[in-house]
Amino acid sequence: MDKYAVIGNPVAHSKSPQIHAAFAQATGQDMSYDRLLAPLGGFASAVDAFVRDGGRGLNVTVPFKLDAFAVARTASDRAQAAGACNTLKREGDGWYADNTDGAGIVRDLTINHGVRIAGCDLLVLGAGGAARGVLVPLCAERPRSITICNRTTAKAEALAVRFAERGPIAARTLATLAGRDFDVVINATSAGLAGDVTLPWPDGLFRPHAFAYDLIYADAPTTFLRWAKAQGVQRAADGLGMLIEQAAESFCLWRGVRPETAPVFALLRP
C-alpha cells in the first residue's frame, strides 16, 4: 500500500487524512494517509525517515513550505515561481515539488464563494510560504492591485519585487496600512493558530461588502475571522475550502485521477 502524509508542526488539527481517505474511497485507490509531526529544524530528517518507511508523497503545512521546496530535486512552474511548495511526490530517488495552494484558494474563492477577484483590490497579510503559494494564481485573476503586509517589512518588499512581473503588487508597512481599505483581505499568517492573540493589523481594512479569507481553518471561527466580523464583515470563510480544493490537486498529481470535492465539503461540515 502506498503511503502518504501531511507533515507540519503543529499537525494534529489537520483534516487532510479525512479528506484523502474520502478521495481514495471514491476513486478506488489503495493507499494510506497519516499525520507526520516534524520537529522544528528537523524537516529533512523527518522526510528521509518517511521515505525509508515507504512514503510516496507529502502534503506540507506550516512552517515547512520553504523547507519542502529546498529538499526537492525538480519542481513545477508554479512551485518554482513561489519558491515554496505544499506537495511533494516521490520520483525515483528524489522529490518533485508542486504548489497547489494557489489553485485551491482561487477555486474556493471564485467557484465556492462567488468572489470576484478581477478589478478588485486585494490585501495579503503575511509574506511566508503560504503567501508565496497564492500570489501567482491570484495575479492570474487580474486584480486591480495586490498589497502585501508583513510584520517584517523586508520580507513583504522582497515578495513584491519577486512577483512584480506577475501583476500590480506592492508592499506596505503596518504603519502605512492604516487608512487603506480593500475588497478582499487574506490572512496568510499563522496568527491565531495557537489560540486567542492580539492581531497586529489596524482596523478599517475592509470595504463595504468586502470578503475576509483566512488560510487557517478550524471547527470554530478563527481569531482573524472573529476580528473581521467585529468590524462588520458579513462575507467570510476560513481555509477549509482551500484545503479541500488543493488536496484534490495533490491527489491528482499522486494518483492520476481528480476526485470530486463537493462530497467532502458535506462530510467535513454537514
N, C-alpha and C positions, 0 to 999 in steps of 0.2 A: 504494500500500500504506500503510495507517495505521501510524503509528509510536508505539510505547510504550517506556517505560524504567523502570528503578529508579534513583533518584537518592539519593546519600548520600556520606559521607566517613568511613570508607573504604567502598568498594562492590565491590572486586574479588572479594571472597569470596562475593558474593550468588549464590544458586541460582535467583533469580527468573527469569532468562532461560530456563533449562531447564524450569522449571515452566510458564511461559506458552507456550513452544514446544509442549510436550506438550498443553496445553489447546487451543491453536489447531489443532493437527493433529487432535485427537479431535473437535473441533466444526466443522471445515471453515472456519475463519476466515482471511482473507487479511490478515496483519498481521506486523510485525516488533517485536522487543522486545530492548533492549540495556541495558547498564550506563552510567550517567552519573555521573562523578565531579565533584562541585561543590566549589569552594574554600570553606573556612570563611569566612563573611561574604559569600559571593557567590552565595547560593542564588537570589535573584530574577533576577539577570543570567543565570545558567545556565538557568533556566526560560524566560526570554524567548528565548534563543538556540534552545532546543529547539522552541519554538512556531514560530519563523521557519523551522526545518528541517522543519516538517510534523508536529510532535508532537501527539498527541491525548490522551494520558493518561500519568500517572506514578504509580508506587509510590514512597513516600517512607520512607527509613530514617534511622537516626541520622546526624547530630544535628539533622535538619531538620523534624521533625514540627510544631513550633510555627511555623516559618517558612512551611511549606506552608499552614497554616491562614490565616496572615496575608495571603498573596497571593490567596486565593480570594475571589470575588465573592459566591457563595452557598454554603451548606453544609447537609448533612443534620442531622437532630436529634442523631444520635449524635456527629457531629463538633462540633456546637455545644456539646453537653454536656461534651465533653472539652476543648474549646478547642485541639484539635490534630487533625491528620489524617495518614493514611498513604496516601491515594488522592486523586488529582486527575484530574478529567475535563474536557476542553475542551468548553465550551458557548458557541457564538457566539464572541465575542471576550473571554471571561472563563473563569475556572476554577470548577468545582463541587468542593467538598471533601467527602470522606466519611472515616469511620474504621472500617475493617473488622477492626482488631486484636482488639477485644473479642469479636466474634463468632467470630473464629478461635481464640482461646485457650479460650473456653468449649466450643466444639465439640470441640477437641482433647482437653481435659481430660475432659469428661464422656462423649463417644462413643468416642474412640480409646483412651483410657486408663482409662475406667471410674471416674473420680474423682468422689466425691460432694462437692458444694460446700454444699448446703443443710444448715444447722445446724452448720457447721464454723467453726473459727477460722482466718482467712487472714492471712498477713503478706505485704505487698508492699514489696520493697526498692527504693527509688528514687521520685522524685517529678517526673520529667521527662515528655516527651511520650508515651513508651511506657506509663508508669503511668497517665497521664490516659486513654489509649485503652482500657484494660481495666477500669477501675473500674466504669463504669455496667453493662456486661453481667454482671460478677461480682456486683454488688449484686442484679441481677435474679434470680440463682440462690438468693437468700435465705440467705446465710451467717449464722452467729451473730454474727460480728464480722469486720471488716477493719482491720488495723493497718498504717499506713504509716510507714516509717522511711527517712530520707534523711540523707546527710552534713550537708546544710544543713537544720536542723530547721525553719526558717521556711517552706521550700518544702513540706515534708510537712504542716505545720499549715495552710497555705493550701489544699492539696488537700482535707484533711479538712473544712474549712469549706465549700469549694466543693461537695462531694458529700454534705454532711450530710443533706440531704433524701432521698437515694437509699437510705440504709441506715445500719447501725451502724458508722461509720467514725471512727477516732481516730488521731492521730499520736503517735509516741513518739520520744524521742531515743535515740541509740546507748547511752547510759549506762543509761537506764531499760528498754531492751530486754533486758538481761541478766537471766536468771532466768525469763523467759517462754518458753512453747513453743506450737507451732501445728500444725494438721493439714495445711495446705498453705502452702508458702513459695515465693514467686515472685520471682525476680530480674529486675527491670525496669530495671537499670542496665547500663552498658557495661563494668562491671568484668570484667577478664579478656579483653576483646576483643582487646587488643594483645599478649596472651601472659600468662605467669605473673605474678601480682601478689599482694600480701598483701591479703586481703579484710578489710574493716573491721568486720564484724559479729561479735558474740560467739558462742561455741559454745553448744550446748544448745538451739537454737531448734526442733528437730524432735521431735515426739512419736513414740512407737512407731507404726509404720505410716504415718508422715507421707509426703507426696508433695512432692518438690522439683522445681520447674519453672524452667528458665532460658529467658528470651525470646531469648537469643543461641543460635545453633546453629553446629555445627562438625562436621567429619568425625571428630574425636576428642572425648572428653568435655571439657566446658568447665571452666574453673577453678572455677566455682561448684558444678558437679555433682561434681567430684573432692572438693571441700571437704565437700559433703553426704555423699558416700559414706564419707569418712573418719570421719564421725560416726555411721555405722551405717545411713544411709538406704538402703533397698532399692528404693523406688519413686521413679522419677525420669524426667525427659525434658527434652530441650532444645527449642528453639523451632521445629524443622523442621516439626512438625505444624501449629503455629500459622501458620507461613509459608504452607504449602500451603493451609490452610483459608481464611485471609484473602485469599490470592491468588484463590481461586475466587470469593469475594465481589466482589473488584475486577474480575475478568474479566467477571462477570455484569453489573456496572454499566456497563462499557465496551461490551460486545458483545451484551448482551441474552440470553445463554444461560449456564446454570450448568453447568460441566463436572464430571465425576466426579473425585473426588480419590484414590480407592484406587489406581488405576494409577500415579499419580505417586509415591506412597509407595514402591511396588515399584521404580520407575525410579531414585529417588534413593538408596534404601537396600535393595538387593536382599537 
